[in-house]
C-alpha cells in the first residue's frame, strides 16, 4: 500500500473537503486527518479496530495509521475486506 500524499494549496497546511462518499479504501498518510460525519453514518476501520460513527461523530487520525471508511448502508457482501 502506498501512502496518500496530501497537497496543500498556497503552501497553507490545511485542506477542507466536503464530499459524499460510498467508500474510502484503506490508506495512510503522514498528515493529521479529521473526519466529521455530516449525515447518515459510516463504518470506520482504523488499525485493528472497527467503529460505527453516526451523524455528528468526529474521527481524528494522527497520521501513519492505516484507516478507511464506508457508508454503513452497504450490504455485508459489499464491505471491504
N, C-alpha and C positions, 0 to 999 in steps of 0.2 A: 504494500500500500504506500503510495506516495503522499507526502504531506501537501495539504492545501496551502497555497500562497495567497495571502490577503493583500490586496493593493489599496493603497490609501491615496485618494485624490488630493492634490495640492499639498502633499507632504504633511498633512494633518492626520495624526494616528487614530482616527475614528471613522468607521463606516457604519451607516444605518441602512438596513434593508427591510422593507415590509413586503412580504410575499405570501401567497397561498401555495403551500407545498403539499404534495402527496407523500414524498419521501426524500430524506437527505441520507444517502448511503453512509456507512461507517467511514470516518475520516479523522484526521488530526491536523493540528497546526500549532504554531508556537504562540499565537496570539490569544488573548482572553476573549471569550465569546459569551454574550448574554442572549438567551432566547426567551422571549415573552410570548405566551400563548394568548392571542387576542380573541379567538373564538374556537369553539369545539374543544377537542382535546388531542393530545399526542402521546405516543408511547416513545420513550426515550431510552436508549441504551448508552451507558457511559461506563467504560471499563467492563467489569463483570456484573454490573447492576442494571436492572431494568425498572423504569418508573412509568407510571401513567400520570400525566400532568394535565389537569383541567384548565379551562379558561381562567386567566388571571395568574397562572403559575409562572415562575421565573426559574430558569436553569442557568447556572454560571459554570463555565469551564475555564480553568486556569491555564489551559494550553497543554500540549503534549499528551493529552489523554484521548484515546480513541473513543469516538462517540458518533451517534447518528440518531435520527428520529423519523417517525412516520405517523400519519393520521391513525387514530385508534379505530376508526370506522372500517379499516381494511379487514377483509376476511382472513382468518388464520393461514389459509393457503397462500395468501399474497404477502405475508410478512417476511422481511428479510431474515436470512439465517444469522 
